[in-house]
Structures are given as structure tokens and as C-alpha cells.
Amino acid sequence: MNLSEYRKSMWKFAVYPNSGSNPLYAELGLLSEIGELAGEAKRVIRDDEGKITSERKGNMISELGDIMWYLSAISHERDSEDFLLSLDNIEDNSLDKFSGVNDFLTCINELPTIFYSDKDQTQEFYIKLKSLINYLDTSLEVILQNNIDKLQSRMDRNKIKGSGGDR
């Protein structure tokens, strides 16, 4: 699934007040999801002896999917497909090269600062995001498809509204 397809299909899961004219909700959601990714990073240090376990990797991939959902919502709210599609234009040679898990965790820590410091830093934010995806040895396409599958399952079970990752 590419970003354009994802952006079209994700909107049916947008169940929040004034969706379509509420960019603040989408931006706060993005910050919240970055925090959840940071929580997984913290657990790597606290619980996993500095190693990314397969369970933690799965959790991080899921959180990256949620981050992509909110980036897509922001793109939709701003009526700017270019805002999101610029992620597709990042070349692999421009990605951050992490020398180890600490560099990876530091990159997660930098995400909110980069995104919220200056709206012109979107490209740097996307480079960091794509670097994280690359480090986890997965692809943006896999992350997008996993996210749609998770949201569709919630919708099918009438659990699209609510809180918590395991609903």
C-alpha cells in the first residue's frame, strides 16, 4: 500500500469531533502517538537490556502505523496531499545511519521537537521517521497495511472508538 492509497483509505476510520475541520485534534493525536513510541523506546532500556525484542519491534511498528495515521489526518485536515507524499521522495542515502540502539532511541526522542519546532522542518521529521522504519528492518508499505488491517478489525468489531491499543 502506498501513501496515496493509504491516505484515501484511512479517512473512513476518522471518528473524532469535526473531522475534516479539526487539525488541532490530529496534531495532538500525532504528539500522543510519538509519546507512545517513546514509551516503547523507554521499555527497551528499562525492560529489555537495551535490545529491541521481537515483541517490542512489533509494538514499535504498530505505533509507527498510528503515527502515519495522524500524519495522514493532518494532511487531510490541511487539505495538502503534498504534506504527506513528500515522505515518498526521501532517498535511502539521506537516512540517518544509527550505530546502535542508543542512536535509534535518541532519534525517537527528537521527533516531537523537530515536528513542533518549525513547520518547515517536515522533511527532517520524515527523514527521521523513515530512518526509524529502516532500522526496524521493515517498510513503510508494511506499516501502512498493518495499520489499516488493525483499524479495519476494530471497525468490524465495533471497537473503533475508545482507548487502548488492545481493543
Stockholm file with secondary structure:
# STOCKHOLM 1.0

chainA/1-167         MNLSEYRKSMWKFAVYPNSGSNPLYAELGLLSEIGELAGEAKRVIRDDEGKITSERKGNMISELGDIMWYLSAISHERDSEDFLLSLDNIEDNSLDKFSGVNDFLTCINELPTIFYSDKDQTQEFYIKLKSLINYLDTSLEVILQNNIDKLQSRMDRNKIKGSGGDR
#=GR chainA/1-167 SS CCHHHHHHHHGGGCCSTTTTSCHHHHHHHHHHHHHHHHHHHHHHHHTSTTCCCHHHHHHHHHHHHHHHHHHHHHHHHTTCHHHHHGGGGCCGGGSCCCSSHHHHHHHHHHHHHHHHHCGGGHHHHHHHHHHHHHHTTCCHHHHHHHHHHHHHHHHHTTCSSSSCSCC
#=GC SS_cons         CCHHHHHHHHGGGCCSTTTTSCHHHHHHHHHHHHHHHHHHHHHHHHTSTTCCCHHHHHHHHHHHHHHHHHHHHHHHHTTCHHHHHGGGGCCGGGSCCCSSHHHHHHHHHHHHHHHHHCGGGHHHHHHHHHHHHHHTTCCHHHHHHHHHHHHHHHHHTTCSSSSCSCC
//
